[in-house]
Amino acid sequence: MDLKTLEKHLDASPLLQAHKQYFLDLAQPAVAIHLGKDKGQPLQSRFGGQPMVPPGFTWPEHPDGHYLFVGQINFAELPKGPDRPADLPSSGLLSLFYGFDEDDAIFWRDQDYLKAYYWPDTSGFQEIQAPHCWSTRSWALQFENCIDIPRHEELRQDWPVPFEELYDWFDKLEENGDLPGDYLLGRPSWDSLAYDPTPNQVEHPSQSRWRSLLTVQSHEKLHWCWQDGARLMAFIEDDKLRAKDFSRLQVDCG
């Protein structure tokens, strides 16, 4: 969905059309992620499979379980053009791993629940096999530049209409694909690090240094089930993103 499409949806609702500018001002650039039908190629953006890594890379270890491979994003594959979010790298490979154990001893708010590695140059990379038995089929990813708006009551304190009037509208936008389920940047799915002591972005926008980096749904084909079928949200600090430093992420699920 782009701004023109959002505007059309707002104009179609007498209730929301009266607050059109409010919703347009909420829009933030994002990149929708779509699961393809094919197996991802070695250096292609994909979820699942085995990661491509530089020589000498060692699979991360978790003291209470295993790190499983989420997937990798080749930033060179993101669509070009004026709608492309400027803060994302133009090239390089980002690989993500998450902590897992069968007894659910690992909590998504634990430090280093999600580990990320970014490499600007992928020359000489090779596929590495997981040291444990947990792996999934590889699924190629496709990307689309879009906009995103907050869709849950907790994300704003100044909704211009009762939020119960918005439930069906947001559900419809998600169902028809106008609002992405898996995406880079944009707005977080559920909260803004509610457990974290950093300032709330709504109350103190000039002080909040965290922003949404990645939101992904639970996917049965990938054996992902984030908090009973919810979504995984990864956050990054603004200055870290601009510096292409993905070494410190915060995570929540909802």
C-alpha positions, 0 to 999 in steps of 0.5 A, spaced: 500 500 500 502 507 498 499 513 500 494 514 494 491 507 496 491 509 504 487 515 502 482 511 497 481 507 503 480 513 508 475 516 503 471 510 502 469 511 510 465 517 512 468 516 519 475 516 517 475 521 512 473 526 517 480 524 520 484 523 513 490 527 515 491 524 522 492 517 518 496 520 513 501 523 518 502 516 521 504 513 515 511 510 515 516 507 509 516 500 510 518 494 506 513 488 505 516 481 505 512 476 501 514 468 502 515 465 495 514 458 492 521 456 490 527 454 495 531 460 496 538 460 492 545 460 496 546 468 497 538 470 496 534 473 501 530 467 504 527 464 510 529 457 513 534 453 510 542 454 512 545 460 512 551 463 508 557 465 512 564 468 511 570 463 512 571 461 519 564 463 522 562 459 528 554 457 529 552 461 535 551 457 542 546 459 547 547 456 554 540 454 555 538 451 548 540 452 541 540 458 536 536 456 530 536 460 523 531 465 522 533 467 515 537 472 511 536 478 507 540 481 501 539 488 501 541 489 494 534 485 492 530 490 496 526 494 490 530 501 488 526 508 487 524 513 491 519 509 496 525 505 498 526 506 506 533 510 506 535 508 513 536 500 510 543 498 507 543 498 499 547 492 499 550 486 504 547 480 507 543 480 514 543 473 518 538 472 524 538 467 529 533 466 535 534 462 541 530 456 542 529 450 547 523 445 547 522 447 555 520 454 553 526 456 558 528 461 553 524 468 553 524 472 547 525 478 552 532 475 554 538 479 552 541 476 545 534 472 544 535 474 537 542 475 534 544 478 528 550 478 523 551 483 518 556 483 512 557 488 507 561 484 502 559 476 501 565 474 497 567 467 499 561 466 503 559 458 504 553 455 506 554 452 513 550 446 516 546 447 523 550 443 529 543 441 531 537 437 528 533 443 528 532 446 521 527 448 516 526 448 508 528 454 505 523 459 502 525 465 497 523 472 499 520 477 495 520 485 497 515 490 496 516 498 498 510 500 502 507 504 507 505 502 514 501 505 520 500 503 527 494 498 527 493 496 535 490 501 540 497 500 545 501 504 539 497 511 540 494 515 545 491 520 541 486 515 536 481 520 533 475 515 534 474 510 539 478 504 537 473 499 537 471 502 530 477 501 527 478 493 528 474 491 522 478 496 518 485 494 520 483 487 519 480 488 512 487 492 510 491 486 513 486 480 509 487 484 502 494 485 503 494 492 504 498 492 510 503 487 510 504 481 515 512 480 515 515 487 513 522 491 515 521 498 518 514 501 519 510 500 525 511 494 530 505 490 530 503 490 537 507 495 542 513 499 542 518 495 547 513 496 553 517 493 558 523 497 556 525 503 560 526 507 554 521 513 553 515 512 549 515 514 542 508 517 543 510 521 549 517 523 548 518 522 540 525 526 540 528 522 546 525 515 543 532 512 540 528 505 538 525 503 532 521 497 529 526 493 524 523 487 523 516 484 524 514 477 522 508 472 523 508 465 526 509 461 520 507 453 520 511 452 514 517 454 518 515 452 524 515 459 527 510 460 533 511 466 536 507 467 543 502 462 541 501 464 534 503 472 535 508 476 531 516 477 533 518 484 533 525 486 533 527 493 535 534 497 533 536 503 535 536 509 530 544 511 530 545 503 530 541 502 524 544 508 520 551 505 522 549 499 519 550 495 526 545 490 527 549 487 533 544 489 539 537 488 538 531 488 542 525 483 541 518 482 543 512 478 541 505 480 541 
